[in-house]
Amino acid sequence: MFLIDTSRDGQPVYDPIVNQSLDNYLINDLKLPGHGLIMYINEPSVIVGVNQNVFAEVNVPYLRENNIALVRRTSGGGAVYHDMGNLIFENIVVGDTDDGAEWGNYHVFAQPILDALHELGATDAVLRGHSDLVVNDHKFTGMTMVKSGDAYAAGGTLMYDMNLDAASQALHPVETRINGSWVKSNRSQIENIKHHLAPKYQGLNSEQFKEQLLKALFHVERLEDIETYHLTDHDWQIIDERLAEQYRTDDWNFGANPGFNRYRFKQFDAGSVALNLMVTGQQITKVAVYGNLLEDKLARKLEAQLTNANLDKKELQKKLSKHWLRKLLSDADIEALVNELLIEKQ
């Protein structure tokens, strides 16, 4: 196993949208042969699985109010909260290896993490069930995998000193009317690993803990002694292109809910409105309305108005120029909403 250094210009990257896109680049583009490992820390964010409905899993208003990013990963699994108290680790496996790495076998990827944590004092950390690492019968890591050809990524989020209250708030959805089929999160009791470590490791910040964990994983005294691939300027150029094409777009992070492919959000003085849309050609074929602007009955009326509407300015203005909507929105507001629906965002 070797380390893949994901720092940029000598500095760690904390942007969750960037970090969550790395596994896709590493297994689809770079494809370094063998068994690599990346480990990084994210700023406050919620990461949802590729097949999850954001509004059924996440408290979207809380995220907006607290400047918490929403990021959709390319692998499955449930919604998780990240902040500067978490470590995210991913094994990047390309082709055959000689260390037992095996697609679908979480044990072979969990055990090195457990061995390292045991070395750092958390001797009660164990693998429970298929893919959860637990301590005191509470989960501190959940793992997931994503495959592409002969390459795959297998990893998880390690809760070291996470804000548990923020995690609870962020992962408590406020939408109750959503129906449909998608992957739902398995809500588990969670706990930070920090206070299960030996006392000398409990005062570390997350970067310091990351260093100690890496040294234990690779059985070295210094990080410099780990075989390491450093992402190059060329690597970052391609990663930046992928971010602009997909991973930084609201249509990917918010709109790629089952049955939808586009997302639009608008804040008005009277409240906010969020729309998940299925757009086929130039026609809106399916709509779901969220936000606090409209009560449930009016939200359903707006959905009905926009369903099967063409992305044509005059048609949309006519459909939105209803008496019940004009009680809440001015002419300028309605025009702004129409323009938002028409924008082809990249």
Residue pairs with C-beta under 8 A, 6 or more apart in sequence:
1 34
1 35
1 36
1 37
1 91
1 99
1 112
1 217
1 218
2 32
2 34
2 35
2 36
2 37
2 226
2 227
2 228
2 229
3 36
3 37
3 38
3 39
3 214
3 218
3 226
3 227
3 228
3 229
4 26
4 32
4 36
4 37
4 38
4 92
4 228
4 229
4 231
5 228
5 229
5 230
5 231
6 12
6 13
6 19
6 22
6 38
6 40
6 231
7 13
7 230
7 231
8 231
8 236
12 40
12 41
12 207
13 19
13 40
14 40
14 41
14 42
14 43
14 84
15 42
15 43
16 42
16 43
16 45
16 47
16 69
16 71
16 82
17 69
17 71
17 243
17 247
17 248
17 253
18 239
18 243
19 40
19 42
19 88
20 42
20 47
20 71
20 72
20 73
20 74
20 247
21 239
21 242
21 243
21 247
22 38
22 40
22 90
22 239
23 38
23 73
23 74
23 75
23 90
23 92
23 146
23 153
23 155
24 74
24 146
24 148
24 242
25 235
25 238
25 239
25 242
26 32
26 36
26 38
26 92
26 151
26 153
27 92
27 94
27 146
27 147
27 148
27 151
27 152
27 153
28 148
28 151
29 238
30 235
31 94
31 151
32 92
32 94
32 229
33 94
33 95
34 93
34 94
34 95
34 97
35 91
35 92
35 93
35 97
35 99
35 101
36 91
36 92
36 93
36 94
36 229
37 89
37 90
37 91
37 92
37 217
38 89
38 90
38 92
38 155
39 87
39 88
39 89
39 90
39 210
39 213
39 214
40 87
40 88
41 84
41 86
41 87
41 88
41 206
41 207
41 210
42 82
42 83
42 84
42 86
42 88
43 69
43 82
43 83
43 84
44 66
44 67
44 68
44 69
44 81
44 82
44 83
44 84
44 163
44 166
45 68
45 69
45 70
45 71
45 81
45 82
45 83
46 58
46 63
46 68
46 69
46 70
46 71
46 79
46 80
46 81
46 82
46 170
46 171
47 71
47 72
47 73
47 79
47 80
47 81
47 82
47 157
48 54
48 57
48 58
48 70
48 71
48 72
48 73
48 78
48 79
49 72
49 73
49 75
49 76
49 77
49 78
49 79
49 144
49 183
49 185
50 72
50 73
50 74
50 75
50 76
50 256
51 76
51 182
51 183
51 258
52 72
52 78
52 79
52 182
52 183
52 184
52 185
52 257
53 178
53 180
53 182
53 257
53 258
54 60
54 70
54 72
54 253
54 254
54 257
55 173
55 175
55 178
55 257
55 274
55 276
55 288
55 290
56 173
56 175
56 178
56 180
56 182
56 184
57 78
57 79
57 171
57 173
57 184
57 185
58 70
58 79
58 170
58 171
58 173
59 169
59 170
59 171
59 172
59 173
59 174
60 70
60 173
60 174
60 175
60 274
60 290
61 174
61 272
61 292
62 68
62 169
62 170
62 172
62 174
63 69
63 70
63 170
64 272
66 166
66 170
68 166
68 170
70 253
70 254
71 247
71 253
72 252
72 253
72 256
73 144
73 146
74 146
75 144
75 145
75 146
75 153
76 144
76 146
76 183
77 142
77 144
77 183
78 142
78 183
78 184
78 185
78 186
79 171
79 185
80 142
80 157
80 171
81 162
81 166
81 167
81 170
81 171
82 88
82 157
82 162
83 162
83 163
83 166
83 167
84 206
85 159
85 160
85 161
85 162
85 163
85 192
85 206
86 157
86 158
86 159
86 160
86 162
86 206
87 157
87 158
87 160
87 206
87 209
87 210
87 213
88 155
88 156
88 157
88 158
89 113
89 155
89 156
89 158
90 153
90 154
90 155
91 101
91 109
91 153
91 154
91 155
92 151
92 153
93 101
93 103
93 151
93 152
93 153
93 154
94 150
94 151
95 150
95 151
100 108
101 108
101 109
102 108
103 145
103 147
103 152
103 154
104 145
106 127
106 130
106 131
106 143
106 145
106 154
107 127
109 143
109 154
109 155
110 127
110 131
110 133
110 141
110 143
111 127
112 217
113 133
113 141
113 158
113 213
113 217
114 125
114 126
114 127
114 133
115 216
116 213
116 216
116 217
117 125
117 193
117 197
117 213
117 216
118 125
119 216
120 197
120 198
120 201
120 212
120 213
120 216
121 196
121 197
121 198
121 199
121 201
122 135
122 193
122 196
122 197
124 135
124 136
124 196
125 133
125 134
125 135
125 140
125 193
125 196
126 133
126 134
126 135
127 133
127 134
128 134
128 139
131 142
131 143
131 144
131 156
132 139
132 141
132 142
132 143
132 188
133 139
133 140
133 141
133 142
133 143
133 156
133 158
134 140
135 191
135 193
135 196
136 191
136 196
137 189
138 188
138 189
138 190
138 191
139 188
139 189
139 190
139 191
140 158
140 159
140 190
140 191
140 192
140 193
141 156
141 157
141 158
141 159
142 156
142 157
142 188
143 154
143 155
143 156
144 154
144 155
144 156
145 152
145 153
145 154
146 152
146 153
158 193
158 213
159 190
159 191
159 192
159 193
160 192
160 193
160 194
160 206
160 209
161 192
161 194
161 206
161 209
162 190
162 192
164 190
164 192
167 190
171 185
171 187
175 290
177 296
178 288
180 258
180 259
181 258
182 257
182 258
194 202
194 209
195 202
201 209
201 212
204 212
211 223
214 223
214 226
215 221
215 222
215 223
218 225
218 226
220 226
231 239
244 346
245 346
246 252
247 253
249 345
249 346
250 263
250 264
250 265
250 345
251 261
251 262
251 263
251 345
253 263
254 263
254 265
254 274
254 276
255 261
255 262
255 263
255 276
255 277
257 276
257 288
259 278
259 286
260 276
260 277
260 278
260 286
260 288
261 277
261 278
261 279
262 276
262 277
262 278
262 279
263 274
263 275
263 276
263 277
264 274
264 275
264 277
264 340
264 341
264 343
265 272
265 273
265 274
265 275
265 291
265 340
266 272
266 273
266 336
266 337
266 340
268 293
268 328
268 329
268 333
268 336
269 333
270 293
270 328
270 329
270 333
271 291
271 292
271 293
271 294
271 328
272 291
272 292
272 293
273 289
273 290
273 291
273 293
273 294
273 302
273 337
274 289
274 290
274 291
275 287
275 288
275 289
275 290
275 306
275 341
276 287
276 288
276 290
277 284
277 286
277 287
277 306
277 341
278 284
278 285
278 286
278 287
279 285
279 311
282 310
282 311
282 312
283 308
283 309
283 310
283 311
284 306
284 307
284 308
284 309
284 310
284 311
284 341
285 307
285 308
286 307
287 302
287 303
287 306
287 307
288 303
289 299
289 300
289 302
289 303
290 299
293 328
293 329
294 302
294 328
298 324
298 325
301 322
301 324
302 325
305 319
305 320
305 322
306 316
306 319
306 341
309 315
309 316
309 319
311 341
311 342
313 338
313 342
316 338
316 341
316 342
317 334
317 335
317 338
320 334
320 337
320 338
321 334
325 334
326 334
329 337
